[in-house]
């Protein structure tokens, strides 16, 4: 049996956390091409703003969970989700700026609702004097929001199977999801924190499924549409 020293264990944990932060950045910047298009056209077209509302709420709650007065030794969780919250807020502001009047009203209302809900959660948790209860409540909330975020691509995966096309499932987004989930899965295991390794374990499995679908249907698409694509450029 190989024994790992506490120092080595701590280095591995921090390395996993830093890697998770780096790979998460790939997730955060992935919508940039979409918002370049929105800014260029000054229209949100058929794009939905709801994923960014959900992502903002998830980032805020997970960042709060990583704070020292909620859970111990999870500062890397706070850093990555704080950066994520800034990105999501930026996307939402751009969306509201370029959206039609009705969408502006709806998205503005949802944005206010997110901050109000987070304020209730944050203030309410600080009013709980029992640190273990505080940790459990915020832990379950962060776990639930993270699982829902990881589960959101299931509809896209179903679309890929139905259309036999990976057009709506970008490869680098799926890869970033897998790498980030795997990194924080290891970080959560090293830190003995089920509120981190359980949702990220689910995210890792879903990331593998997305990548498997991508490679399977991408190869199918290349075989089936190679001829028409060549002809279309003739």
MODELLER restraints for C-alpha pairs under 7 A, 6 or more apart:
rsr = mdl.restraints
at = mdl.atoms
rsr.add(forms.Gaussian(group=physical.xy_distance, feature=features.Distance(at['CA:13:A'], at['CA:187:A']), mean=5.16, stdev=0.5))
rsr.add(forms.Gaussian(group=physical.xy_distance, feature=features.Distance(at['CA:13:A'], at['CA:190:A']), mean=5.44, stdev=0.5))
rsr.add(forms.Gaussian(group=physical.xy_distance, feature=features.Distance(at['CA:13:A'], at['CA:191:A']), mean=6.96, stdev=0.5))
rsr.add(forms.Gaussian(group=physical.xy_distance, feature=features.Distance(at['CA:16:A'], at['CA:183:A']), mean=5.04, stdev=0.5))
rsr.add(forms.Gaussian(group=physical.xy_distance, feature=features.Distance(at['CA:16:A'], at['CA:184:A']), mean=6.46, stdev=0.5))
rsr.add(forms.Gaussian(group=physical.xy_distance, feature=features.Distance(at['CA:16:A'], at['CA:186:A']), mean=6.23, stdev=0.5))
rsr.add(forms.Gaussian(group=physical.xy_distance, feature=features.Distance(at['CA:16:A'], at['CA:187:A']), mean=5.23, stdev=0.5))
rsr.add(forms.Gaussian(group=physical.xy_distance, feature=features.Distance(at['CA:17:A'], at['CA:76:A']), mean=6.02, stdev=0.5))
rsr.add(forms.Gaussian(group=physical.xy_distance, feature=features.Distance(at['CA:17:A'], at['CA:183:A']), mean=6.52, stdev=0.5))
rsr.add(forms.Gaussian(group=physical.xy_distance, feature=features.Distance(at['CA:17:A'], at['CA:184:A']), mean=6.12, stdev=0.5))
rsr.add(forms.Gaussian(group=physical.xy_distance, feature=features.Distance(at['CA:17:A'], at['CA:187:A']), mean=5.56, stdev=0.5))
rsr.add(forms.Gaussian(group=physical.xy_distance, feature=features.Distance(at['CA:19:A'], at['CA:183:A']), mean=6.11, stdev=0.5))
rsr.add(forms.Gaussian(group=physical.xy_distance, feature=features.Distance(at['CA:20:A'], at['CA:180:A']), mean=4.68, stdev=0.5))
rsr.add(forms.Gaussian(group=physical.xy_distance, feature=features.Distance(at['CA:20:A'], at['CA:183:A']), mean=4.85, stdev=0.5))
rsr.add(forms.Gaussian(group=physical.xy_distance, feature=features.Distance(at['CA:20:A'], at['CA:184:A']), mean=5.60, stdev=0.5))
rsr.add(forms.Gaussian(group=physical.xy_distance, feature=features.Distance(at['CA:21:A'], at['CA:80:A']), mean=5.27, stdev=0.5))
rsr.add(forms.Gaussian(group=physical.xy_distance, feature=features.Distance(at['CA:23:A'], at['CA:176:A']), mean=5.64, stdev=0.5))
rsr.add(forms.Gaussian(group=physical.xy_distance, feature=features.Distance(at['CA:23:A'], at['CA:179:A']), mean=6.18, stdev=0.5))
rsr.add(forms.Gaussian(group=physical.xy_distance, feature=features.Distance(at['CA:23:A'], at['CA:180:A']), mean=4.96, stdev=0.5))
rsr.add(forms.Gaussian(group=physical.xy_distance, feature=features.Distance(at['CA:24:A'], at['CA:176:A']), mean=6.76, stdev=0.5))
rsr.add(forms.Gaussian(group=physical.xy_distance, feature=features.Distance(at['CA:24:A'], at['CA:180:A']), mean=5.52, stdev=0.5))
rsr.add(forms.Gaussian(group=physical.xy_distance, feature=features.Distance(at['CA:26:A'], at['CA:176:A']), mean=5.89, stdev=0.5))
rsr.add(forms.Gaussian(group=physical.xy_distance, feature=features.Distance(at['CA:27:A'], at['CA:173:A']), mean=6.11, stdev=0.5))
rsr.add(forms.Gaussian(group=physical.xy_distance, feature=features.Distance(at['CA:27:A'], at['CA:176:A']), mean=5.85, stdev=0.5))
rsr.add(forms.Gaussian(group=physical.xy_distance, feature=features.Distance(at['CA:27:A'], at['CA:177:A']), mean=6.75, stdev=0.5))
rsr.add(forms.Gaussian(group=physical.xy_distance, feature=features.Distance(at['CA:28:A'], at['CA:84:A']), mean=6.12, stdev=0.5))
rsr.add(forms.Gaussian(group=physical.xy_distance, feature=features.Distance(at['CA:28:A'], at['CA:87:A']), mean=6.39, stdev=0.5))
rsr.add(forms.Gaussian(group=physical.xy_distance, feature=features.Distance(at['CA:30:A'], at['CA:173:A']), mean=6.51, stdev=0.5))
rsr.add(forms.Gaussian(group=physical.xy_distance, feature=features.Distance(at['CA:38:A'], at['CA:44:A']), mean=5.34, stdev=0.5))
rsr.add(forms.Gaussian(group=physical.xy_distance, feature=features.Distance(at['CA:39:A'], at['CA:98:A']), mean=6.90, stdev=0.5))
rsr.add(forms.Gaussian(group=physical.xy_distance, feature=features.Distance(at['CA:42:A'], at['CA:98:A']), mean=5.15, stdev=0.5))
rsr.add(forms.Gaussian(group=physical.xy_distance, feature=features.Distance(at['CA:43:A'], at['CA:98:A']), mean=5.18, stdev=0.5))
rsr.add(forms.Gaussian(group=physical.xy_distance, feature=features.Distance(at['CA:43:A'], at['CA:99:A']), mean=5.74, stdev=0.5))
rsr.add(forms.Gaussian(group=physical.xy_distance, feature=features.Distance(at['CA:44:A'], at['CA:95:A']), mean=6.54, stdev=0.5))
rsr.add(forms.Gaussian(group=physical.xy_distance, feature=features.Distance(at['CA:44:A'], at['CA:98:A']), mean=6.17, stdev=0.5))
rsr.add(forms.Gaussian(group=physical.xy_distance, feature=features.Distance(at['CA:44:A'], at['CA:99:A']), mean=5.38, stdev=0.5))
rsr.add(forms.Gaussian(group=physical.xy_distance, feature=features.Distance(at['CA:49:A'], at['CA:92:A']), mean=6.92, stdev=0.5))
rsr.add(forms.Gaussian(group=physical.xy_distance, feature=features.Distance(at['CA:49:A'], at['CA:95:A']), mean=6.90, stdev=0.5))
rsr.add(forms.Gaussian(group=physical.xy_distance, feature=features.Distance(at['CA:52:A'], at['CA:88:A']), mean=5.62, stdev=0.5))
rsr.add(forms.Gaussian(group=physical.xy_distance, feature=features.Distance(at['CA:52:A'], at['CA:92:A']), mean=6.50, stdev=0.5))
rsr.add(forms.Gaussian(group=physical.xy_distance, feature=features.Distance(at['CA:53:A'], at['CA:111:A']), mean=6.84, stdev=0.5))
rsr.add(forms.Gaussian(group=physical.xy_distance, feature=features.Distance(at['CA:55:A'], at['CA:88:A']), mean=6.69, stdev=0.5))
rsr.add(forms.Gaussian(group=physical.xy_distance, feature=features.Distance(at['CA:55:A'], at['CA:149:A']), mean=6.95, stdev=0.5))
rsr.add(forms.Gaussian(group=physical.xy_distance, feature=features.Distance(at['CA:56:A'], at['CA:85:A']), mean=5.27, stdev=0.5))
rsr.add(forms.Gaussian(group=physical.xy_distance, feature=features.Distance(at['CA:56:A'], at['CA:88:A']), mean=5.43, stdev=0.5))
rsr.add(forms.Gaussian(group=physical.xy_distance, feature=features.Distance(at['CA:56:A'], at['CA:89:A']), mean=6.68, stdev=0.5))
rsr.add(forms.Gaussian(group=physical.xy_distance, feature=features.Distance(at['CA:57:A'], at['CA:114:A']), mean=6.07, stdev=0.5))
rsr.add(forms.Gaussian(group=physical.xy_distance, feature=features.Distance(at['CA:58:A'], at['CA:142:A']), mean=6.80, stdev=0.5))
rsr.add(forms.Gaussian(group=physical.xy_distance, feature=features.Distance(at['CA:58:A'], at['CA:145:A']), mean=5.37, stdev=0.5))
rsr.add(forms.Gaussian(group=physical.xy_distance, feature=features.Distance(at['CA:58:A'], at['CA:146:A']), mean=6.27, stdev=0.5))
rsr.add(forms.Gaussian(group=physical.xy_distance, feature=features.Distance(at['CA:59:A'], at['CA:81:A']), mean=4.69, stdev=0.5))
rsr.add(forms.Gaussian(group=physical.xy_distance, feature=features.Distance(at['CA:59:A'], at['CA:82:A']), mean=6.65, stdev=0.5))
rsr.add(forms.Gaussian(group=physical.xy_distance, feature=features.Distance(at['CA:59:A'], at['CA:84:A']), mean=6.08, stdev=0.5))
rsr.add(forms.Gaussian(group=physical.xy_distance, feature=features.Distance(at['CA:59:A'], at['CA:85:A']), mean=5.32, stdev=0.5))
rsr.add(forms.Gaussian(group=physical.xy_distance, feature=features.Distance(at['CA:60:A'], at['CA:81:A']), mean=6.75, stdev=0.5))
rsr.add(forms.Gaussian(group=physical.xy_distance, feature=features.Distance(at['CA:60:A'], at['CA:82:A']), mean=6.97, stdev=0.5))
rsr.add(forms.Gaussian(group=physical.xy_distance, feature=features.Distance(at['CA:60:A'], at['CA:85:A']), mean=6.25, stdev=0.5))
rsr.add(forms.Gaussian(group=physical.xy_distance, feature=features.Distance(at['CA:61:A'], at['CA:118:A']), mean=7.00, stdev=0.5))
rsr.add(forms.Gaussian(group=physical.xy_distance, feature=features.Distance(at['CA:61:A'], at['CA:142:A']), mean=5.64, stdev=0.5))
rsr.add(forms.Gaussian(group=physical.xy_distance, feature=features.Distance(at['CA:62:A'], at['CA:77:A']), mean=6.98, stdev=0.5))
rsr.add(forms.Gaussian(group=physical.xy_distance, feature=features.Distance(at['CA:62:A'], at['CA:78:A']), mean=6.85, stdev=0.5))
rsr.add(forms.Gaussian(group=physical.xy_distance, feature=features.Distance(at['CA:62:A'], at['CA:81:A']), mean=6.34, stdev=0.5))
rsr.add(forms.Gaussian(group=physical.xy_distance, feature=features.Distance(at['CA:62:A'], at['CA:142:A']), mean=5.13, stdev=0.5))
rsr.add(forms.Gaussian(group=physical.xy_distance, feature=features.Distance(at['CA:63:A'], at['CA:77:A']), mean=6.13, stdev=0.5))
rsr.add(forms.Gaussian(group=physical.xy_distance, feature=features.Distance(at['CA:63:A'], at['CA:78:A']), mean=3.99, stdev=0.5))
rsr.add(forms.Gaussian(group=physical.xy_distance, feature=features.Distance(at['CA:63:A'], at['CA:81:A']), mean=4.99, stdev=0.5))
rsr.add(forms.Gaussian(group=physical.xy_distance, feature=features.Distance(at['CA:63:A'], at['CA:82:A']), mean=5.82, stdev=0.5))
rsr.add(forms.Gaussian(group=physical.xy_distance, feature=features.Distance(at['CA:64:A'], at['CA:78:A']), mean=6.65, stdev=0.5))
rsr.add(forms.Gaussian(group=physical.xy_distance, feature=features.Distance(at['CA:65:A'], at['CA:71:A']), mean=6.23, stdev=0.5))
rsr.add(forms.Gaussian(group=physical.xy_distance, feature=features.Distance(at['CA:65:A'], at['CA:138:A']), mean=5.94, stdev=0.5))
rsr.add(forms.Gaussian(group=physical.xy_distance, feature=features.Distance(at['CA:65:A'], at['CA:139:A']), mean=6.35, stdev=0.5))
rsr.add(forms.Gaussian(group=physical.xy_distance, feature=features.Distance(at['CA:65:A'], at['CA:142:A']), mean=6.90, stdev=0.5))
rsr.add(forms.Gaussian(group=physical.xy_distance, feature=features.Distance(at['CA:66:A'], at['CA:74:A']), mean=4.76, stdev=0.5))
rsr.add(forms.Gaussian(group=physical.xy_distance, feature=features.Distance(at['CA:66:A'], at['CA:75:A']), mean=5.44, stdev=0.5))
rsr.add(forms.Gaussian(group=physical.xy_distance, feature=features.Distance(at['CA:66:A'], at['CA:77:A']), mean=5.18, stdev=0.5))
rsr.add(forms.Gaussian(group=physical.xy_distance, feature=features.Distance(at['CA:66:A'], at['CA:78:A']), mean=4.72, stdev=0.5))
rsr.add(forms.Gaussian(group=physical.xy_distance, feature=features.Distance(at['CA:67:A'], at['CA:74:A']), mean=6.88, stdev=0.5))
rsr.add(forms.Gaussian(group=physical.xy_distance, feature=features.Distance(at['CA:67:A'], at['CA:75:A']), mean=6.24, stdev=0.5))
rsr.add(forms.Gaussian(group=physical.xy_distance, feature=features.Distance(at['CA:67:A'], at['CA:78:A']), mean=6.25, stdev=0.5))
rsr.add(forms.Gaussian(group=physical.xy_distance, feature=features.Distance(at['CA:70:A'], at['CA:134:A']), mean=6.45, stdev=0.5))
rsr.add(forms.Gaussian(group=physical.xy_distance, feature=features.Distance(at['CA:70:A'], at['CA:135:A']), mean=5.20, stdev=0.5))
rsr.add(forms.Gaussian(group=physical.xy_distance, feature=features.Distance(at['CA:71:A'], at['CA:135:A']), mean=5.93, stdev=0.5))
rsr.add(forms.Gaussian(group=physical.xy_distance, feature=features.Distance(at['CA:96:A'], at['CA:104:A']), mean=4.91, stdev=0.5))
rsr.add(forms.Gaussian(group=physical.xy_distance, feature=features.Distance(at['CA:96:A'], at['CA:107:A']), mean=6.47, stdev=0.5))
rsr.add(forms.Gaussian(group=physical.xy_distance, feature=features.Distance(at['CA:96:A'], at['CA:108:A']), mean=6.94, stdev=0.5))
rsr.add(forms.Gaussian(group=physical.xy_distance, feature=features.Distance(at['CA:125:A'], at['CA:134:A']), mean=5.70, stdev=0.5))
rsr.add(forms.Gaussian(group=physical.xy_distance, feature=features.Distance(at['CA:128:A'], at['CA:134:A']), mean=6.06, stdev=0.5))
rsr.add(forms.Gaussian(group=physical.xy_distance, feature=features.Distance(at['CA:139:A'], at['CA:195:A']), mean=5.63, stdev=0.5))
rsr.add(forms.Gaussian(group=physical.xy_distance, feature=features.Distance(at['CA:140:A'], at['CA:195:A']), mean=6.86, stdev=0.5))
rsr.add(forms.Gaussian(group=physical.xy_distance, feature=features.Distance(at['CA:143:A'], at['CA:195:A']), mean=5.55, stdev=0.5))
rsr.add(forms.Gaussian(group=physical.xy_distance, feature=features.Distance(at['CA:143:A'], at['CA:199:A']), mean=5.90, stdev=0.5))
rsr.add(forms.Gaussian(group=physical.xy_distance, feature=features.Distance(at['CA:146:A'], at['CA:199:A']), mean=6.25, stdev=0.5))
rsr.add(forms.Gaussian(group=physical.xy_distance, feature=features.Distance(at['CA:147:A'], at['CA:199:A']), mean=5.29, stdev=0.5))
rsr.add(forms.Gaussian(group=physical.xy_distance, feature=features.Distance(at['CA:150:A'], at['CA:203:A']), mean=5.42, stdev=0.5))
rsr.add(forms.Gaussian(group=physical.xy_distance, feature=features.Distance(at['CA:156:A'], at['CA:168:A']), mean=6.86, stdev=0.5))
rsr.add(forms.Gaussian(group=physical.xy_distance, feature=features.Distance(at['CA:156:A'], at['CA:169:A']), mean=6.67, stdev=0.5))
rsr.add(forms.Gaussian(group=physical.xy_distance, feature=features.Distance(at['CA:157:A'], at['CA:210:A']), mean=6.83, stdev=0.5))
rsr.add(forms.Gaussian(group=physical.xy_distance, feature=features.Distance(at['CA:160:A'], at['CA:166:A']), mean=5.61, stdev=0.5))
rsr.add(forms.Gaussian(group=physical.xy_distance, feature=features.Distance(at['CA:164:A'], at['CA:217:A']), mean=5.85, stdev=0.5))
rsr.add(forms.Gaussian(group=physical.xy_distance, feature=features.Distance(at['CA:165:A'], at['CA:217:A']), mean=6.01, stdev=0.5))
rsr.add(forms.Gaussian(group=physical.xy_distance, feature=features.Distance(at['CA:165:A'], at['CA:218:A']), mean=6.83, stdev=0.5))
rsr.add(forms.Gaussian(group=physical.xy_distance, feature=features.Distance(at['CA:165:A'], at['CA:221:A']), mean=6.40, stdev=0.5))
rsr.add(forms.Gaussian(group=physical.xy_distance, feature=features.Distance(at['CA:166:A'], at['CA:214:A']), mean=6.01, stdev=0.5))
rsr.add(forms.Gaussian(group=physical.xy_distance, feature=features.Distance(at['CA:166:A'], at['CA:217:A']), mean=6.46, stdev=0.5))
rsr.add(forms.Gaussian(group=physical.xy_distance, feature=features.Distance(at['CA:166:A'], at['CA:218:A']), mean=6.16, stdev=0.5))
rsr.add(forms.Gaussian(group=physical.xy_distance, feature=features.Distance(at['CA:171:A'], at['CA:214:A']), mean=6.94, stdev=0.5))
rsr.add(forms.Gaussian(group=physical.xy_distance, feature=features.Distance(at['CA:174:A'], at['CA:207:A']), mean=6.07, stdev=0.5))
rsr.add(forms.Gaussian(group=physical.xy_distance, feature=features.Distance(at['CA:174:A'], at['CA:210:A']), mean=6.16, stdev=0.5))
rsr.add(forms.Gaussian(group=physical.xy_distance, feature=features.Distance(at['CA:174:A'], at['CA:211:A']), mean=6.29, stdev=0.5))
rsr.add(forms.Gaussian(group=physical.xy_distance, feature=features.Distance(at['CA:175:A'], at['CA:211:A']), mean=6.89, stdev=0.5))
rsr.add(forms.Gaussian(group=physical.xy_distance, feature=features.Distance(at['CA:177:A'], at['CA:207:A']), mean=5.93, stdev=0.5))
rsr.add(forms.Gaussian(group=physical.xy_distance, feature=features.Distance(at['CA:178:A'], at['CA:203:A']), mean=6.89, stdev=0.5))
rsr.add(forms.Gaussian(group=physical.xy_distance, feature=features.Distance(at['CA:178:A'], at['CA:204:A']), mean=5.22, stdev=0.5))
rsr.add(forms.Gaussian(group=physical.xy_distance, feature=features.Distance(at['CA:178:A'], at['CA:207:A']), mean=4.36, stdev=0.5))
rsr.add(forms.Gaussian(group=physical.xy_distance, feature=features.Distance(at['CA:178:A'], at['CA:208:A']), mean=6.46, stdev=0.5))
rsr.add(forms.Gaussian(group=physical.xy_distance, feature=features.Distance(at['CA:181:A'], at['CA:200:A']), mean=4.77, stdev=0.5))
rsr.add(forms.Gaussian(group=physical.xy_distance, feature=features.Distance(at['CA:181:A'], at['CA:201:A']), mean=6.80, stdev=0.5))
rsr.add(forms.Gaussian(group=physical.xy_distance, feature=features.Distance(at['CA:181:A'], at['CA:203:A']), mean=5.44, stdev=0.5))
rsr.add(forms.Gaussian(group=physical.xy_distance, feature=features.Distance(at['CA:181:A'], at['CA:204:A']), mean=5.10, stdev=0.5))
rsr.add(forms.Gaussian(group=physical.xy_distance, feature=features.Distance(at['CA:182:A'], at['CA:200:A']), mean=6.73, stdev=0.5))
rsr.add(forms.Gaussian(group=physical.xy_distance, feature=features.Distance(at['CA:182:A'], at['CA:204:A']), mean=5.47, stdev=0.5))
rsr.add(forms.Gaussian(group=physical.xy_distance, feature=features.Distance(at['CA:184:A'], at['CA:196:A']), mean=6.88, stdev=0.5))
rsr.add(forms.Gaussian(group=physical.xy_distance, feature=features.Distance(at['CA:184:A'], at['CA:197:A']), mean=6.68, stdev=0.5))
rsr.add(forms.Gaussian(group=physical.xy_distance, feature=features.Distance(at['CA:184:A'], at['CA:200:A']), mean=6.21, stdev=0.5))
rsr.add(forms.Gaussian(group=physical.xy_distance, feature=features.Distance(at['CA:185:A'], at['CA:196:A']), mean=6.69, stdev=0.5))
rsr.add(forms.Gaussian(group=physical.xy_distance, feature=features.Distance(at['CA:185:A'], at['CA:197:A']), mean=4.39, stdev=0.5))
rsr.add(forms.Gaussian(group=physical.xy_distance, feature=features.Distance(at['CA:185:A'], at['CA:200:A']), mean=5.05, stdev=0.5))
rsr.add(forms.Gaussian(group=physical.xy_distance, feature=features.Distance(at['CA:185:A'], at['CA:201:A']), mean=5.56, stdev=0.5))
rsr.add(forms.Gaussian(group=physical.xy_distance, feature=features.Distance(at['CA:188:A'], at['CA:194:A']), mean=6.63, stdev=0.5))
rsr.add(forms.Gaussian(group=physical.xy_distance, feature=features.Distance(at['CA:188:A'], at['CA:196:A']), mean=4.89, stdev=0.5))
rsr.add(forms.Gaussian(group=physical.xy_distance, feature=features.Distance(at['CA:188:A'], at['CA:197:A']), mean=4.45, stdev=0.5))
rsr.add(forms.Gaussian(group=physical.xy_distance, feature=features.Distance(at['CA:189:A'], at['CA:197:A']), mean=5.88, stdev=0.5))
